Amino acid sequence: MLAGGLRGALGLSRVASGERRTAAPHTPRCPADSAPSTSSSHLALDPAPYSSSCHRSRTSCIASTSSSSTGTTSTGSNNSGRASSPAGGITVPPAILTKSAVRRTSSPNSVIVHNLRLKLGSRDVKRPVLNGVDLQVRRGSLHMLLGPNGCGKSTLLKVLGGLLVPDSGLIDADQPSGFVFQNPDHQVVMPTVAADVAFGLGRYVLAEEEVTAAVRSSLRLVNMEDFMYRATHTLSGGQRQRVAIAGALAEDPKLLLLDELTTFLDREDQFGVLGAVKNITSERKDVTAIWVTHRFEELQFADAASYMENGRVVFTGTPDEAKAYMRKLGAPV
Ligand SMILES: Nc1ncnc2c1ncn2[C@@H]1O[C@H](COP(=O)(O)OP(=O)(O)OP(=O)(O)O)[C@@H](O)[C@H]1O
């Protein structure tokens, strides 16, 4: 059980039994990197997209498209920039939906991106960062994204996670998504592991038992259940990274967006984190992980890999095919 004090710290004092977590959060774990959430699920972007409420599944996102297009959505906005649903007093993030979203629930792909374009920069001087990205990621896979510095990997992840809004293109992605960033020190913010994993659940109306169960099962998936009551400052970098992933998992994401999680880790921690993510996609067939990395040796954990150059995906294949492709480019794979 979580300590009573923890409940208050997490803002979980309003418990209504029988109510269940129904919000569809997009989950940036790094406060410093948090941006107004625009959960991306179905983007078929005209230059001026519009927003609406977005609930858990692909299907309901599409269903809410028609109500948004007629302006009948009941979602309002709160101070944090998130939309709030009056129905259960539960906050839900805004989503960007368009009339051209296609119902595709039977697709084996968790993510389909087509001709995605985005320019970034100042208001006066922008330059293309995503130059027509096409990408398909199978549901339940661990898909690695590689490419040289500055080719657009993190930007693509941010677009998939709703942290950036593309200028044009189509995105059809399972939701909700959970984002974990490079530096665990920016993301593991609570004094104990249990409190940290439960952190994001504070915005839901949940019974204490539900919080504890979500925390425990998330920690189990990343092989950290035995650390539940440990002080976070006693953890190694890799353990902290696994706690950050568990924090994202606790909110039941369907898409995990993992941006260079092993950059600061030694080999043991690196493989511990990779093993944890592999375990998640093996055990939870409905969860897909996109893993951005520079480290070729990590390909052995991948189900598939894509290589980006100049804001485009130029190759997608099996890990072995990806290695062969990169060897041809002269990479020391
Ligand atoms: N907010 C921004 N404003 C202007 N340019 C940006 C912004 N964010 C990223 N860029 C530029 O977009 C390009 C792609 O950046 P991104 O971080 O996506 O690359 P990356 O492939 O993840 O690189 P790395 O492997 O070094 O992390 C870079 O040239 C970067 O400088």
The ligand as an ORCA input file, in Angstrom:
! r2SCAN-3c Opt
* xyz 0 1
  N      12.777     24.276    -31.744
  C      13.633     24.271    -32.759
  N      13.860     25.390    -33.465
  C      14.696     25.382    -34.510
  N      15.374     24.304    -34.931
  C      15.188     23.165    -34.255
  C      14.315     23.091    -33.139
  N      14.341     21.821    -32.668
  C      15.194     21.151    -33.445
  N      15.703     21.953    -34.401
  C      16.637     21.574    -35.432
  O      16.047     20.521    -36.155
  C      17.040     19.594    -36.560
  C      16.648     18.212    -36.097
  O      16.755     18.156    -34.677
  P      16.470     16.814    -33.885
  O      16.757     17.077    -32.462
  O      15.147     16.301    -34.258
  O      17.578     15.866    -34.506
  P      18.057     14.439    -34.009
  O      18.123     13.572    -35.206
  O      17.237     13.976    -32.877
  O      19.530     14.804    -33.525
  P      20.407     14.171    -32.364
  O      20.686     12.773    -32.791
  O      21.632     15.014    -32.356
  O      19.623     14.253    -31.099
  C      18.361     20.084    -35.975
  O      19.059     20.789    -36.969
  C      17.923     21.016    -34.867
  O      18.867     22.030    -34.673
*
